[in-house]
């Protein structure tokens, strides 16, 4: 099961993104078709197959199903399905559902909420029509263009333009978030290394305070994403709270290091031998 290939000598077309709702639906559809293809290839037709090959095939399918579940959750979140509903369907609590899948939804958002990659040589709609063809081979009795006909862009022409400006603003915030997250990790690693090496306390305090400032700004960026990506507002609020917690912990740690350093210097000064007048005069 392959994506549409590039024709030699052609340039990559304009991706023409659809709405995140449509693209998440397409991504899920593609994974479904891939799983079907995988399962068909694994039907045991060779009576002399190597021992263990059936289990190996089933385990590969299980891995594909795990990805299918993640893609389904993302598609559900893009159509405003709340976590209590996801939890009820999965037989777990809302909190457990959020813990299990929030990072997958966040990763989707960080990657631009698109089913395409930077090296794709087709557009989302072209891919949808490819899936139409693949689905029609499996289900000849299905309506024509069964996959693409369910997309908002097909049902409501022009709807893909409504979110485009909001998507562009969100992309700009995500780019800032990515750069700041890298800086936060670098500062955190620097502070950790200084602590392990018992390096300069002032440098460690400075690194911790800088990391706290970066994490505080990250929290603010997640809050900026809430109105830009309202379907994922719950995830963005959770990450904003998470980074505010990181920032507070780093500030507290910096204060503790500074206090311990000051106390150690005070003790050192108290324990230093006093210089007598005669010693001072002899210098």
N, C-alpha and C positions, 0 to 999 in steps of 0.2 A: 504494500500500500504506500504509494509515494505521492509527494506533492507535485503540482504542475512544474515541469522543467523549463528552464530558460531556453529559448530558441537561439542558436548560435548567431552572434552578431547583433543581438538586440540589447537595448539598454533596460535597466531596471525601471519598471513603470512606477508612477506615482502610487504610493500605497493606498491613497484614498480611504483613510480609516472609517470604519462604520462606528456606530455607537458602541461603548464598552459592553453594553448588554448583548448586542448582536455578536460582537467578537468573542465574548466568553461562550456564547451559545455555539459558535462555529468551532471553537477550540474543543469543546466537549464533544461535538459531533464527530470531529476528526479522530478523537481518541476512541470513541465508540467503534468507528469503522476500522480503526487499527486493531482493536481488540478482536473484532470479528475475524479479521484476516489472520491474526495470530492463532485464534482457536481453530480455524479451518486447517491451518498448516500443522496443527498438533493432533489432529484426529489420527489415531493409530491405525495405519494401513499396512505397516511392515511387520509381519509376525516374528521376524528375526531381529527386531530392533534391540539395541544394546540395553542390558539391564539398567534400570534407573532412569531411562530416557523418558518414560511416561511421567514420572514424578518431576523430572527437570522441566518438562514442558508445562506441567500444571503450575509449578512455582513461577515460571516466566509469566504465565497468564495471571497469577495472583498479583505479581508486581504491577502488571498493566492495570488490573482492577483497582489497586491502591491509588494509582495516578488518576484513574477515571473518577474515583470518589472525590479527590481533591478538586478536579476540574468541575465536577458537578456542584460542589459547594460554592466555588467562585461564581459559576453561572447563576446559582440560586441567590447569592448575595447581590449580584448585579441586577436582579429583578426584585430586589427589596424583600426577599424572604428573610425574616428575622431569626436570630439564633435560637429562641425558644422553639420555633417550628423545626429547625434543623436538628436540635437536640431530641425533640419528641420523635421525629422520624428515625433517628439513629438509636433511640432507646437510652439516651443519656441526658444529663441536665444541660441547661443553657450554658452554665459556666464551663462544664466539661467540653461542650461543643466549641465554645470560644477558644479554650485552651488548645484543643486539637487542631483547629483549622484557621485561626486568626492569622498565623504566620504565612499560610499559603495565600490567603486573600491579600495580605500586605505585600507579598512578593509579586503577585499579579499587578498590584497598583504601582509598585516601584518600577516594574518593567514596562509601564506605559499603558496597561490595560488593553493589550492588543494580542491577537493570535499570530501576528506576523513577526518575523525576525529581521534583523538588519540586512541579511543576505537573501531575503525572499525575492523571487522574480515573478510573483503574481500578486494580485490585489485580493482583499478579503472576499469581494463578490466573485472573482474568478475562482477562488478556492471553494466558495459555496456551490458554484455550478459543477465543479469537479466532484464534490461530495454528492450532488444530485445524481450524477452519472453512476458513481459507485453504488449508491443506495438503490438506484433503479435496477442494477444488475442483480442485486440481492433480493429485491422485492419488485418484480415486474408488475405486480398488481397495484403498487402504490401510486398515488397521484404524481403527475409530472412535476419536476422541480420540488420534490417533497422537502428537501432541506432548506433551500433558499427561500421558499415561499413562506417560511415561518419567521423570517427576519423582518424587523421593523423597517429596514431600508427598502424592502420589496413591498411590504404591506402598506407602508405610509411613505411614498417617495418624498425625498428631501429631508426626512427626519434625521438622517445622519449628520446634517449640517447644524442642527440645533445645539448639539453638545460640543461642536468643534472648537469654538472660542474658549469654552470652559476647559476642554481637554488641553488646549495649548497653554493656558495659564497654570493648570495643574502640572503639566510637564515641566514648566519652568521651576515650580516649587520643588518638584521631585529631584531635579538636577542639583538645586541648592542643597537639598536634604542629603543626597548621595555624597557630595563633596564634604559637607559638614560631618556626616557620619564617619567618613574616612579620617577626618581630622580628630574627631573624638576618640576613635580607636587608637590613633597614634599617640595622643596625649595620655590616654589611659595606660598604654604599654610603657610609655616613658616613665610615668609615675611608679608603675609596678617595678620596673627595672631599677630605678633609683632606690626603692625600698629594699629590694633584694640585695643590692650591692652596698647598702648603707651609704648611699651617696649623699651629696650636699642636701641638707634638709630644706634650705630655702628654695632650691631648684625643685625639689619634690612638692613642696607646698604650692609653688607657682604652677607646676604641671597639673596638680589636682584642681586648682582654682580655674585654670584655663579649660580643663575637661568639663568642669561644672558649667562654665559659661557656654561651652559648645552644646552640652546636653540641654541646657535651658533653652537655647535657640532652636534646637531640634524639636523640642516640645511645642514651641511657638509655630514652627513650620507645619507640624502635624495639625495644629488648630487651624491654620490657614487652609489646609486641604479639606476641612469639613464642609464648607459651603461649595467648594469646587468639585468634590466627589461625595455628594450627600448619601449615595447608596452605600458607601463604605465609612460613613460617619462613626459608627460604633468602633471600628478598628482604629480609626485615626484618634479618637478620644482615648482609647486604651493605650496607644503608643505615646500620646502626649503625657498621660499620667505616668507611664513607665519611665520616660526620660526625665520628667520632673523629679521622680524618685531617685534616679541615678544622680542627678545634679545635686540634690540635697545630701545624699550619702557622700558625694565627693567633697562638698563644702564641709561637712562634719568631719571627714577624714583629714582634710587640710587643717582645720582648726585644732584637731587632736595632735597632729604632727607638730604644729607650731607651738602648742602648749607644752608638749613633752620636750621639745628643743629648748624652749625658754627655761623650763624647770631644770633641765640637765645643765644648762649654762649657769643657772643660779647656784646649783649645788657645787659645781666646779669652782665657781668664784669663792664660795664660802669655805671650801676645803683648801684653797690655795694658801700657802704660808704667808703670814703678814710680813711686810717689809718694815724692819725697825728703823728708828731715826739714825742709829749708828751705821746700819747697812746702807741707808740712803746717802749718808754723808760720805761714805767710803767710795761711792761710785763716781 
